[in-house]
Amino acid sequence: MTDNSKLELSFVVEDQIAIITLNRPHEGNALTSTMIAALNESWTRVIRDDDILVAIITGAGERHFCTGASVSGLHKEGEGGILVGQEAVPHKEANRFTPRQCDVWKPVICAVNGLVNGGGLHFVVDSDIVVAPKSAQFMDTHVSVGAVGALENIGLARRATLGTALLLTLVGRDYRMPAERAYQLGLVDILEEDAAAVMATALSLARSICRNSPQATALSKRAIWKSEDVGYHEALDYGWELLKSHWSHPDFQEGPKAFLEKRPARWTTRRP
């Protein structure tokens, strides 16, 4: 990454866990073109580095996780803002800053540390496990600033409920969903007392995941996320093929053997 990227995004690897931190607390960790490019690079590194088994995405500071796209950046960066030249670009090419957009099949935990708004919701709906403090809030201000809420908002409807997506999207800046309500609706998976507890829990979950077969974990994640895109029976057929494909992998033999011998498994590190 460039020096500018490091200023806006932190990437640290500890014990096979990549911790990615949105690092613009002075502007609510809002996304800029530099940060988006750095995120794409970060997810690529997570995919390619066999020593990384899990990733955690979080925000710097105590007030905001991510407040979406930098409003000033929409108009001041380059010659028209961070969206310039995107009119004819398909979604899959134009948006590559979340784990799902970048096809990351290693587990990703979203450690919410504060307010989530607009584009920040992308990380919540595209991560595998979401941990948040009781003080966190969720909102979407797209329509309040004259923009269309269409991408992360669709993810909201799938991750939580249709009503959740419509409430946040249509009311805009005048409604903030409390973390406890988000937890009740399934937008948050684990609710903690404060941000410190959130990161402790995220790291604990990540360490647990690291003890599992990387290949089996990746294929399991792929099967579950695929079920969101297709019908039930097609998802089952796809899952069945993934399941069978793992029978020839060394981990399929190592798991039961380690269990019977009452020892930690020695998994084969193979890129998903």
Summary of the structure (lengths in Angstrom):
residues: 272
radius of gyration: 19.1
end to end distance: 23.6
largest distance: 63.5
contacts: 892
relative contact order: 0.11
helix: 49%
strand: 16%
